[in-house]
């Protein structure tokens, strides 16, 4: 997550160039000079990955494509129903419905924003449920102190997970 935050200020091309220049043996100072960045920023970006180039993010085949999202947006603008849009992009109507509802509903859906949001939601690592839910975390900690097993805790805590 920290790597993404550091590199987020750079375009994909600039990020690519940092790693190309590093592979060629250029110093952080030389990379910074070429890209207009402070050498400390370049060093920190590289250090946060352990000096190893992060893998290229790829889109899962199950994801909607940008083109499909644009077709959904056009269909909504025409007033088409989810089933009609789904037929046009060869997806299920439930996939279209989830996509639209997840990204602002019929009135606010925009393909470009939905595409960016999908990439953001797909980022890893994600915070755990315990990190996000203080009530659940306190409950789990309490039961662990009482030496409950994970199976006992999950059976009791299941209603709190959703």
C-alpha positions as CSV (number, residue, x, y, z in Angstrom):
1,X,0.0,0.0,0.0
2,X,2.8,2.4,0.9
3,X,4.4,1.7,-2.5
4,X,1.2,2.6,-4.3
5,X,0.9,5.9,-2.3
6,X,4.5,6.9,-3.1
7,X,4.3,6.0,-6.8
8,X,0.8,7.3,-7.3
9,X,2.1,10.8,-7.9
10,X,4.0,9.5,-10.9
11,X,2.4,8.5,-14.2
12,X,2.7,4.9,-15.3
13,X,5.3,6.0,-17.9
14,X,7.4,7.8,-15.2
15,X,7.2,4.7,-12.9
16,X,8.3,2.5,-15.8
17,X,11.2,4.9,-16.5
18,X,12.4,4.8,-12.9
19,X,12.8,1.1,-13.1
20,X,14.3,1.2,-16.6
21,X,17.0,3.7,-15.5
22,X,17.6,1.7,-12.3
23,X,18.1,-1.5,-14.3
24,X,20.6,0.4,-16.5
25,X,22.6,1.2,-13.3
26,X,21.7,4.9,-12.9
27,X,21.8,6.5,-9.5
28,X,18.8,7.9,-7.7
29,X,20.3,11.3,-8.3
30,X,20.5,10.7,-12.1
31,X,17.0,9.2,-12.2
32,X,15.6,12.2,-10.2
33,X,17.4,14.6,-12.5
34,X,15.9,13.1,-15.6
35,X,12.4,12.9,-14.2
36,X,12.4,16.1,-12.2
37,X,12.2,14.4,-8.9
38,X,14.3,14.7,-5.7
39,X,16.8,11.8,-5.3
40,X,15.4,11.0,-1.9
41,X,12.0,10.5,-3.4
42,X,13.4,8.0,-6.0
43,X,15.4,6.2,-3.3
44,X,12.3,5.9,-1.0
45,X,10.2,4.6,-3.9
46,X,12.8,2.0,-4.7
47,X,13.4,1.1,-1.0
48,X,9.7,0.5,-0.3
49,X,9.7,-2.3,-2.8
50,X,12.8,-3.8,-1.4
51,X,14.7,-2.7,-4.5
52,X,12.6,-5.1,-6.6
53,X,10.4,-3.9,-9.4
54,X,6.8,-4.5,-8.6
55,X,4.9,-6.8,-10.9
56,X,2.8,-5.2,-13.6
57,X,-0.9,-5.1,-12.6
58,X,-3.1,-7.1,-14.9
59,X,-6.8,-7.1,-15.4
60,X,-8.6,-10.3,-14.6
61,X,-10.6,-11.7,-17.5
62,X,-13.7,-11.6,-15.2
63,X,-13.5,-7.8,-14.9
64,X,-15.5,-5.6,-17.1
65,X,-13.4,-3.9,-19.7
66,X,-13.2,-0.2,-20.2
67,X,-15.2,-0.7,-23.5
68,X,-17.9,-2.7,-21.7
69,X,-18.2,0.1,-19.0
70,X,-18.6,2.7,-21.8
71,X,-21.3,0.5,-23.4
72,X,-23.1,0.4,-20.0
73,X,-22.8,4.2,-19.7
74,X,-24.3,4.6,-23.2
75,X,-27.1,2.2,-22.5
76,X,-28.0,4.0,-19.3
77,X,-28.0,7.3,-21.2
78,X,-30.4,5.8,-23.7
79,X,-32.6,4.6,-20.8
80,X,-32.0,0.9,-21.5
81,X,-32.6,-1.7,-18.8
82,X,-29.9,-3.8,-17.3
83,X,-31.0,-6.9,-19.2
84,X,-30.8,-5.0,-22.6
85,X,-27.4,-3.6,-21.7
86,X,-26.2,-7.0,-20.6
87,X,-27.2,-8.6,-23.9
88,X,-25.2,-6.0,-25.8
89,X,-22.0,-6.7,-23.9
90,X,-22.5,-10.5,-23.4
91,X,-22.6,-10.3,-19.6
92,X,-25.2,-11.2,-17.1
93,X,-27.8,-8.6,-16.1
94,X,-26.7,-9.0,-12.5
95,X,-23.1,-8.1,-13.4
96,X,-24.4,-4.9,-15.0
97,X,-26.6,-4.2,-12.1
98,X,-23.8,-4.6,-9.5
99,X,-21.5,-2.5,-11.6
100,X,-24.0,0.4,-11.9
101,X,-25.0,0.2,-8.2
102,X,-21.4,0.0,-7.0
103,X,-20.5,3.1,-9.0
104,X,-23.2,5.7,-8.3
105,X,-26.4,4.2,-9.6
106,X,-28.2,4.9,-12.9
107,X,-28.1,8.7,-12.6
108,X,-24.4,9.1,-11.6
109,X,-22.7,6.2,-13.4
110,X,-19.7,7.3,-15.6
111,X,-17.5,4.7,-17.3
112,X,-14.2,6.5,-16.6
113,X,-14.9,6.9,-12.9
114,X,-16.1,3.3,-12.7
115,X,-12.9,2.1,-14.4
116,X,-10.6,4.1,-12.0
117,X,-12.7,2.9,-9.0
118,X,-12.4,-0.8,-10.1
119,X,-8.6,-0.5,-10.3
120,X,-8.5,1.1,-6.8
121,X,-10.7,-1.6,-5.3
122,X,-8.5,-4.3,-6.8
123,X,-5.3,-3.0,-5.1
124,X,-3.5,-5.4,-2.7
125,X,-2.8,-5.7,0.1
126,X,-6.2,-4.7,1.6
127,X,-6.8,-3.9,5.3
128,X,-8.2,-6.8,7.2
129,X,-11.7,-6.9,8.7
130,X,-10.2,-6.7,12.2
131,X,-8.2,-3.5,11.2
132,X,-11.4,-1.9,9.8
133,X,-13.9,-3.0,12.5
134,X,-12.9,-2.0,16.1
135,X,-15.9,-3.7,17.6
136,X,-15.1,-7.0,16.0
137,X,-11.4,-6.6,16.9
138,X,-12.2,-6.0,20.5
139,X,-14.6,-9.0,20.5
140,X,-11.9,-11.3,19.0
141,X,-9.2,-10.1,21.4
142,X,-11.5,-10.7,24.4
143,X,-12.3,-14.2,23.3
144,X,-8.6,-15.0,22.6
145,X,-7.7,-13.9,26.1
146,X,-10.4,-16.4,27.3
147,X,-8.5,-19.0,25.3
148,X,-11.3,-19.6,22.8
149,X,-10.4,-21.4,19.6
150,X,-10.6,-19.6,16.3
151,X,-13.5,-21.9,15.3
152,X,-15.4,-20.9,18.5
153,X,-14.8,-17.2,17.9
154,X,-15.9,-17.3,14.2
155,X,-19.1,-19.2,15.1
156,X,-19.9,-16.5,17.7
157,X,-18.6,-13.5,15.7
158,X,-20.2,-14.3,12.3
159,X,-23.0,-11.8,12.7
160,X,-20.4,-9.0,13.3
161,X,-18.5,-9.8,10.1
162,X,-21.1,-8.3,7.8
